[in-house]
Amino acid sequence: MFDKNTYIRRRAELKKLVGEGVIVLFGNNEAPYNYPANAYAPMRQDSSFLYYFGQHRDGLVGVIDIDNDEEWLLGDDIDIEDIVWMGFVPSVADLAVEVGVTKTAPMSALSSVCRCTATRTTVHFLPPYRHDTKIQIMDLLGIHPSKQKDAASLKLIQAVVKQRATKEQQEIDAIDRACDIGYVMHTTAQLLIKPGVTERFIGGQVDGIARSLAQGTGFATIFSQHGEIMHGNPSAAKLEAGRLALCDAGCELDDYCSDHTRTMPVTGKFDQRQLEIYSIVEACHDYVLDVAKPGVKYMDVHFAVCRMMTERLKELGLMKGDTDEAVRAGAHAMFLPHGLGHMMGMDVHDMESLGQIYVGFDEETRPNLEQFGTNCLRMGRRLEEGFVVTDEPGIYFIPQLIDEWRASGHCKEFLNFDKLETYKDFGGIRIEDDVLITKDGCRFLGQKRIPYHPQELETFMENRI
């Protein structure tokens, strides 16, 4: 938690941006694992509630009445039975004082505090993503859960995005610290990789570091020797010599995330074919550091990377034809079916629950939701100082996608399907780092760089356990 003046200042700015009405920010409730009492794992608070009200306790709602210049924290005090099992919890009134809020009430008063019976009162809420919150909104406003996404306040969404997108120095410091834990997570994985070790074992070690040194993982760890599967969960499969292992993992520390990806040879040494593909991804990753700066559209950086990738794949005989035409046709999505990156902060995909069309795009830069691959671009708008984005190009050989495009003839003028057939056993490669947009350019976040250049990676892996 930051100093209470941080939350007072943030709420004051939010009131100016929204202008009128009542803002309701729902905190999260406990989420049972498989039966009601099995909810011992640390609760994950809603990020926007945290941003403005700072408290991690479950069962809270923050209300900002702009018209009457009132701020409320609502929730029921914890009774003695819960204290016996879970320990002492400060009262709602004490929690409110910690973040500079003067008015509190039990949850039963939510409707009256929001002035829901006043016909001219506009109640602003964000798109809900948990079903219990949807029930709360239905009880409060009478809006059916299926209608709530469309009924959410666009003015509030835009205001929250404007504030949360540009990181304060204390937020940047927190992300730097999270990335330092990310370094430990990934270098540990690099030192454990060898034939015969299971994916699940290494994934578990990575998760254990996040739980030991931070609040936990920022998202479900991806660790797989099938890197062509974008979200490959660790399985019981043993690592095999000759394959590549992809690790996409990050922690959450002081409410802010890290998100890195590295791809390693299981034997500790790349073979020639692996090195040829890896060097393309490496070059695309490093290119971003040269061009990302305030005023540049991240969509333009994405497509520049796609053109670079296409040129290099043509040199290997995997692609052909005019590079610009191939990228316009989306042929590169055979290898890169996702965007170059996304915003990051309190959420690993920062503010994604608010809608990527509002977070990663704006009135000037619109998404292309029709073209395969390009429709997964999460960040396209102009970069601004203080933005934090991921830089995560990849090349994947997905057997089913190769078969489907070959059967339909999709982009056949740009793809060498005979050559692609020989790569069906390759897997996938991704390299990802977190980047802060600075006044004149950008920089990596975190004090240490997780090895990724081929020679340094191979040298580092010589120290494997």
C-alpha positions in Angstrom: 0.0 0.0 0.0 1.2 3.5 -0.8 0.8 6.6 1.4 -2.8 7.6 1.9 -2.2 10.8 0.0 -1.7 8.8 -3.1 -5.2 7.4 -2.9 -6.7 10.8 -2.0 -5.0 12.4 -5.1 -6.0 9.6 -7.4 -9.7 9.8 -6.3 -9.6 13.6 -6.7 -8.3 13.3 -10.3 -10.9 10.6 -11.0 -13.7 12.9 -9.9 -12.5 15.6 -12.3 -12.3 13.2 -15.2 -15.7 11.7 -14.7 -17.4 15.0 -13.8 -20.8 14.0 -12.3 -22.7 11.2 -10.7 -21.7 8.4 -8.3 -18.8 6.1 -9.0 -19.0 2.5 -7.6 -15.8 0.4 -7.5 -16.4 -3.1 -6.4 -13.7 -4.9 -4.5 -13.5 -8.7 -4.9 -14.9 -11.4 -2.6 -13.2 -14.6 -1.6 -13.3 -17.2 -4.4 -13.6 -20.7 -3.1 -11.5 -23.3 -4.7 -13.8 -26.4 -4.7 -16.1 -25.8 -1.6 -17.1 -22.7 0.3 -14.6 -22.9 3.1 -11.6 -23.8 0.9 -10.6 -20.2 0.2 -7.4 -20.0 2.2 -5.2 -18.8 -0.6 -4.5 -15.1 -0.5 -7.4 -13.3 -2.1 -6.7 -11.3 -5.2 -8.3 -7.8 -4.9 -9.7 -6.0 -7.9 -6.9 -3.8 -9.4 -9.0 -0.7 -10.0 -10.4 -0.9 -6.4 -6.8 -1.3 -5.2 -5.7 1.7 -7.3 -8.2 4.1 -5.7 -8.9 2.5 -2.3 -5.7 0.5 -1.5 -7.2 -2.2 0.7 -6.8 -5.9 0.2 -9.7 -7.2 2.4 -12.5 -9.0 0.7 -16.1 -7.8 0.7 -15.5 -4.1 0.3 -17.0 -1.5 -2.1 -15.7 2.0 -2.7 -18.1 4.8 -3.6 -17.2 8.3 -4.8 -20.2 10.6 -4.9 -19.0 13.4 -7.1 -22.1 15.6 -6.9 -22.0 15.7 -3.1 -18.2 15.5 -2.8 -18.4 12.4 -0.5 -16.2 9.2 -0.5 -17.3 6.0 1.2 -15.9 2.6 2.0 -18.6 0.0 2.5 -18.3 -3.4 4.1 -19.2 -5.5 7.0 -16.9 -5.8 10.0 -15.4 -9.3 10.5 -17.1 -11.2 13.4 -15.4 -13.2 16.1 -15.9 -16.6 14.4 -13.9 -15.5 11.4 -11.3 -13.9 13.6 -10.8 -17.2 15.4 -10.0 -19.0 12.1 -8.3 -16.2 10.1 -6.9 -13.8 12.7 -7.6 -10.1 13.5 -8.8 -7.8 10.7 -9.1 -4.0 11.3 -12.6 -2.5 11.2 -13.9 -1.0 8.0 -13.6 2.4 9.6 -10.0 1.9 10.4 -9.3 0.6 6.9 -11.0 3.8 5.5 -8.8 6.1 7.6 -5.7 4.4 6.2 -6.6 5.5 2.6 -8.1 8.9 3.5 -11.8 8.1 3.4 -14.0 9.6 6.0 -17.3 7.9 5.6 -18.1 4.2 6.1 -21.2 2.0 6.2 -22.2 -1.6 6.2 -22.9 -3.3 2.8 -26.6 -3.2 3.4 -26.4 0.6 3.0 -24.9 0.5 -0.6 -28.1 1.4 -2.4 -28.8 4.4 -0.2 -25.2 5.6 -0.3 -25.3 5.4 -4.2 -28.6 7.3 -4.2 -30.1 4.6 -6.5 -33.6 5.8 -5.8 -32.8 9.3 -7.2 -34.0 9.2 -10.8 -31.4 11.7 -12.1 -28.4 10.1 -10.4 -25.9 8.5 -12.8 -24.2 5.5 -11.3 -20.9 4.7 -12.9 -19.4 1.2 -12.7 -16.7 -0.8 -14.5 -17.4 -4.0 -16.6 -17.6 -6.8 -14.0 -15.7 -10.1 -14.6 -16.7 -12.1 -11.5 -20.2 -13.6 -11.2 -20.7 -12.5 -7.6 -20.0 -8.9 -8.6 -22.5 -9.2 -11.4 -25.1 -10.3 -8.8 -24.2 -7.3 -6.6 -24.7 -5.0 -9.6 -28.0 -6.7 -10.5 -29.2 -6.2 -6.9 -28.1 -2.6 -6.8 -29.2 -1.4 -10.2 -31.5 -4.1 -11.6 -29.3 -4.7 -14.7 -29.2 -8.3 -15.7 -25.6 -9.8 -15.8 -25.8 -10.3 -19.6 -26.4 -6.6 -20.1 -23.8 -5.2 -17.6 -20.8 -5.1 -20.0 -22.7 -2.8 -22.3 -24.2 -0.8 -19.4 -20.8 -0.1 -17.8 -19.7 3.6 -17.8 -17.6 4.5 -20.8 -16.7 7.7 -19.1 -15.4 5.8 -16.1 -13.5 3.3 -18.2 -11.7 6.0 -20.1 -10.9 7.9 -16.9 -9.4 4.8 -15.2 -7.4 3.9 -18.3 -6.0 7.5 -18.5 -4.8 7.4 -14.9 -3.6 3.8 -14.7 -1.9 3.7 -18.1 0.8 6.3 -17.1 2.8 4.9 -14.2 3.9 7.0 -11.3 7.5 6.7 -10.1 6.4 4.7 -7.1 4.6 2.3 -9.5 7.7 2.0 -11.7 9.8 1.2 -8.7 7.4 -1.5 -7.7 7.5 -3.1 -11.2 11.3 -2.9 -11.1 11.2 -4.9 -7.9 8.8 -7.4 -9.3 11.1 -7.9 -12.4 14.0 -8.5 -10.1 12.0 -11.5 -8.6 11.2 -12.5 -12.2 15.0 -12.7 -12.8 15.3 -15.3 -10.0 12.3 -17.2 -11.3 13.6 -17.6 -14.8 17.3 -18.1 -14.0 16.3 -20.9 -11.6 14.3 -22.5 -14.5 17.3 -22.2 -16.8 19.5 -24.0 -14.2 17.1 -26.8 -13.7 16.4 -27.7 -17.4 17.8 -31.0 -18.5 16.6 -34.2 -20.1 14.4 -36.3 -17.8 13.2 -33.5 -15.6 9.4 -33.0 -15.8 7.8 -29.8 -16.9 5.7 -29.8 -13.8 8.7 -30.0 -11.5 10.4 -26.9 -13.1 7.0 -25.0 -13.2 6.5 -25.8 -9.5 10.0 -24.5 -8.6 9.2 -21.3 -10.6 5.9 -20.9 -8.8 7.6 -21.6 -5.4 10.0 -18.7 -5.8 7.1 -16.3 -6.6 5.3 -17.5 -3.5 8.5 -17.3 -1.4 9.8 -13.9 -2.5 6.6 -12.1 -3.6 2.8 -12.3 -3.3 2.7 -15.2 -5.7 2.5 -15.5 -9.5 0.9 -12.8 -11.6 -0.6 -15.4 -13.8 -0.6 -19.1 -14.4 3.0 -20.2 -15.2 3.6 -21.4 -18.8 6.3 -24.0 -19.0 6.4 -26.5 -21.8 8.5 -28.1 -24.4 5.6 -27.5 -26.8 6.2 -23.8 -27.1 3.9 -23.7 -30.1 1.0 -23.9 -27.6 0.6 -20.2 -26.5 -0.6 -21.1 -23.0 1.0 -24.5 -22.4 0.6 -25.5 -18.8 3.3 -27.6 -17.2 2.6 -31.3 -17.7 4.0 -34.5 -16.3 6.0 -35.0 -19.5 9.7 -35.3 -19.1 12.0 -32.9 -21.0 13.6 -34.5 -24.1 17.0 -33.9 -25.6 16.8 -32.0 -28.8 13.7 -30.0 -27.8 13.2 -26.4 -26.7 11.6 -25.5 -23.4 9.6 -22.3 -23.2 9.0 -20.5 -19.8 6.6 -17.6 -19.6 6.2 -16.6 -15.9 6.0 -13.6 -13.7 5.3 -12.6 -10.1 3.1 -10.1 -8.3 4.9 -8.0 -5.7 3.5 -5.0 -3.9 0.4 -5.3 -6.2 2.5 -4.9 -9.4 3.5 -7.6 -11.9 6.4 -8.9 -13.9 6.1 -10.8 -17.1 9.1 -12.5 -18.9 9.5 -15.3 -21.4 12.6 -17.3 -22.2 13.1 -20.3 -24.5 16.0 -22.7 -23.8 17.5 -25.7 -25.4 16.9 -28.7 -23.2 20.4 -29.9 -23.7 21.9 -26.5 -23.0 23.1 -26.1 -26.6 21.1 -24.9 -29.6 21.3 -27.0 -32.8 21.7 -25.1 -36.1 18.0 -25.1 -37.0 17.0 -23.9 -33.6 19.6 -21.2 -33.6 18.4 -19.9 -37.0 14.9 -19.4 -35.8 16.0 -18.2 -32.4 18.2 -15.5 -33.9 15.2 -14.1 -35.8 13.2 -13.7 -32.6 16.2 -12.3 -30.8 16.6 -9.6 -33.5 12.9 -8.7 -33.5 12.9 -8.4 -29.7 16.0 -6.1 -29.7 14.6 -4.0 -32.5 11.8 -2.8 -30.2 14.4 -1.3 -27.8 15.7 0.8 -30.7 12.4 2.3 -31.9 10.0 2.4 -29.0 9.6 5.9 -27.7 6.9 8.5 -27.0 4.8 9.4 -30.0 5.4 6.1 -31.8 2.4 3.8 -32.5 3.0 0.4 -31.0 1.0 -1.0 -33.9 3.6 0.4 -36.3 6.4 -1.3 -34.2 4.4 -4.5 -34.3 4.2 -4.5 -38.1 7.8 -3.4 -38.5 8.7 -6.5 -36.5 6.4 -8.6 -38.7 8.2 -7.3 -41.8 11.6 -8.0 -40.3 10.5 -11.5 -39.4 9.1 -12.1 -42.9 12.4 -11.1 -44.5 14.4 -13.4 -42.3 12.0 -16.3 -42.9 12.3 -15.8 -46.6 16.0 -16.2 -46.3 15.4 -19.6 -44.7 12.9 -20.6 -47.5 9.9 -20.7 -45.2 8.3 -17.6 -46.8 8.4 -16.1 -50.2 7.0 -13.2 -52.3 6.8 -9.5 -51.6 7.3 -8.8 -47.9 4.8 -5.9 -47.6 2.1 -7.8 -49.5 2.7 -10.9 -47.3 2.3 -8.8 -44.1 -0.8 -7.1 -45.4 -2.3 -10.5 -46.2 -1.5 -11.7 -42.7 0.8 -14.5 -43.9 3.3 -13.8 -41.0 0.5 -14.9 -38.6 1.4 -18.5 -39.5 4.4 -17.9 -37.3 3.3 -15.0 -35.1 -0.4 -15.3 -34.3 -0.4 -12.7 -31.5 0.5 -9.1 -31.0 3.9 -7.7 -30.1 2.9 -6.9 -26.5 0.4 -5.5 -24.0 0.3 -2.9 -21.3 1.4 -4.2 -17.9 1.1 -2.9 -14.3 -1.2 -4.0 -11.5 -2.5 -6.7 -14.0 -0.2 -8.6 -16.1 -2.5 -7.7 -19.0 -3.1 -4.3 -17.5 -6.8 -3.3 -17.3 -7.8 -6.0 -19.7 -11.1 -6.4 -17.9 -12.0 -2.8 -19.0 -11.8 -3.8 -22.7 -8.6 -3.9 -24.9 -10.3 -1.5 -27.4 -10.1 1.2 -24.7 -6.8 0.2 -23.1 -4.5 -0.6 -26.1 -6.3 1.5 -28.7 -7.9 5.0 -28.9 -9.8 7.1 -31.4 -6.8 7.5 -33.6 -5.6 3.9 -33.6 -8.3 1.3 -34.1 -7.9 -2.5 -33.9 -8.4 -4.9 -36.8 -10.6 -7.6 -35.4 -11.1 -9.4 -38.7 -7.6 -10.6 -39.7 -6.2 -13.7 -37.9 -3.3 -12.8 -35.7 -3.8 -9.1 -36.0 -7.0 -9.5 -34.1 -4.9 -10.5 -31.1 -2.9 -7.3 -31.1 -3.6 -5.9 -27.6 -1.6 -2.7 -27.8 -1.5 -0.4 -30.8 -1.9 3.2 -29.6 0.8 5.8 -29.5 3.3 5.3 -26.7 3.6 7.9 -24.0 6.2 8.5 -21.3 5.4 6.3 -18.3 3.7 3.5 -20.2 4.8 0.0 -19.4 4.5 -2.5 -22.3 5.8 -6.0 -23.0 8.1 -6.8 -25.9 7.4 -10.4 -26.8 7.9 -11.5 -30.4 7.8 -15.2 -31.1 7.9 -17.8 -33.9 5.8 -20.9 -33.6 5.2 -23.9 -35.8 1.7 -25.1 -35.1 1.0 -28.4 -36.9 -2.7 -28.0 -37.0 -2.5 -24.5 -38.4 0.0 -25.6 -41.1 -2.4 -28.3 -42.1 -5.4 -26.0 -42.2 -3.8 -23.2 -44.2 -2.3 -25.7 -46.6 -5.6 -27.4 -47.2 -7.4 -24.1 -47.8 -4.6 -22.6 -49.8 -4.5 -19.6 -47.5 -1.6 -17.3 -48.2 0.0 -20.0 -50.4 1.7 -17.4 -52.5 3.7 -16.3 -49.4 4.3 -19.7 -47.6 6.5 -22.6 -48.6 4.3 -25.4 -47.2 6.7 -28.2 -48.2 9.4 -26.6 -46.1 6.9 -26.0 -43.3 6.2 -29.7 -43.1 9.7 -30.3 -42.0 9.3 -27.9 -39.0 6.2 -29.5 -37.5 8.3 -31.0 -34.7 10.0 -27.7 -33.9 7.8 -26.2 -31.2 8.0 -22.5 -30.6 10.2 -19.7 -29.4 9.2 -16.5 -27.6 11.4 -13.9 -25.9 9.7 -11.4 -23.6 10.7 -8.5 -21.4 9.0 -5.6 -19.8 9.7 -2.1 -21.1 9.2 1.3 -19.7 8.7 4.2 -22.1 11.0 7.0 -21.0 11.2 10.7 -22.1 13.5 9.9 -25.0 13.1 6.2 -25.6 12.7 3.1 -23.5 14.4 0.8 -21.0 14.1 -2.7 -19.7 12.5 -2.9 -16.2 14.4 -4.8 -13.5 18.0 -4.4 -12.5 19.3 -7.7 -14.0 18.8 -9.1 -17.4 17.6 -12.7 -17.7 20.1 -14.4 -20.2 18.6 -14.6 -23.7 21.4 -13.9 -26.2 22.4 -17.4 -27.5 26.0 -17.5 -26.3 25.3 -16.0 -22.9 22.4 -18.3 -22.4 24.4 -21.4 -23.3 27.2 -20.3 -21.1 24.8 -19.6 -18.2 23.3 -23.1 -18.6 26.7 -24.7 -18.2 26.1 -24.1 -14.5 23.0 -26.3 -14.4 22.3 -28.3 -11.3 
